Amino acid sequence: MLTYEQWERVDPLLPSNAGKVGRPFGDHRTVVEGIADRYRTGIPWRGLPREVFGPWQTVWKRHKTFADDGTWDRVLAALMAEAGGCCTDL
């Protein structure tokens, strides 16, 4: 689970609902926690506990959307820059 301080770094880097067409994004934190849990445990997407993270399809779709639109690349670049890393030109 992300700490409050970690989430405060990540949250502003994620897309907002401003100008979004269609259904607005739900809670990003729950979904990001589900994505992290899936990678941490190695379980299949369908194995995510619904009562904790909501429908696995929502978690998977948000992960795919963020991968396709470059969100994860921007998050990584921003966090690396904050940490003084090398990958600020992503």
C-alpha positions in Angstrom: 0.0 0.0 0.0 1.2 3.5 -0.8 1.8 5.8 2.1 0.1 9.1 2.4 3.3 10.8 1.4 3.8 8.6 -1.6 0.2 9.1 -2.8 0.7 12.9 -2.4 3.5 12.7 -5.0 1.6 10.5 -7.5 -1.9 11.9 -7.3 -1.3 15.2 -9.1 0.4 13.4 -11.9 -2.7 11.4 -12.8 -5.3 12.6 -15.3 -8.2 14.6 -13.9 -11.8 14.4 -15.0 -11.7 18.0 -16.4 -12.6 17.8 -20.0 -13.0 14.1 -20.0 -15.7 12.8 -22.3 -17.9 9.9 -21.1 -17.9 8.4 -17.7 -15.6 10.2 -15.2 -12.7 8.4 -13.6 -13.5 6.9 -10.2 -11.1 7.0 -7.3 -7.6 6.8 -8.7 -6.0 5.7 -5.4 -8.1 2.5 -5.1 -7.3 1.6 -8.7 -3.5 2.3 -8.4 -3.4 0.3 -5.2 -5.1 -2.6 -7.1 -2.5 -2.3 -9.9 0.3 -2.3 -7.4 -1.2 -5.3 -5.5 -1.6 -7.3 -8.7 2.1 -6.8 -9.7 3.3 -7.3 -6.1 1.5 -10.6 -5.7 1.6 -11.9 -9.3 -2.0 -12.8 -9.3 -4.1 -12.6 -12.5 -6.2 -9.5 -13.0 -9.3 -11.6 -12.2 -7.8 -12.5 -8.9 -8.0 -9.0 -7.5 -10.3 -8.9 -4.5 -13.4 -7.0 -5.6 -14.3 -5.9 -2.1 -10.9 -4.1 -1.8 -10.3 -2.8 -5.3 -13.6 -2.9 -7.1 -14.2 -4.8 -10.3 -11.0 -6.2 -11.8 -12.1 -4.9 -15.2 -11.9 -1.3 -13.9 -8.4 -1.8 -12.5 -7.2 -3.4 -15.7 -8.8 -0.9 -18.0 -7.4 2.1 -16.1 -3.9 0.5 -16.2 -4.2 -0.1 -19.9 -5.5 3.5 -20.5 -2.6 5.0 -18.5 -0.1 2.8 -20.3 -1.5 3.7 -23.8 -1.8 7.4 -23.2 1.7 7.8 -21.6 0.5 8.5 -18.1 2.8 5.9 -16.5 5.7 7.2 -18.5 5.1 10.7 -17.2 4.6 9.5 -13.6 7.9 7.7 -13.8 9.8 10.6 -15.3 8.4 13.0 -12.7 9.3 10.8 -9.8 12.7 10.1 -11.2 13.3 13.8 -11.6 12.1 14.5 -8.1 14.5 11.8 -6.8 17.4 13.2 -8.9 17.3 10.3 -11.3 18.4 10.0 -14.9 15.2 9.5 -16.8 13.8 13.0 -17.1 13.7 13.0 -20.9 11.0 10.3 -21.3 
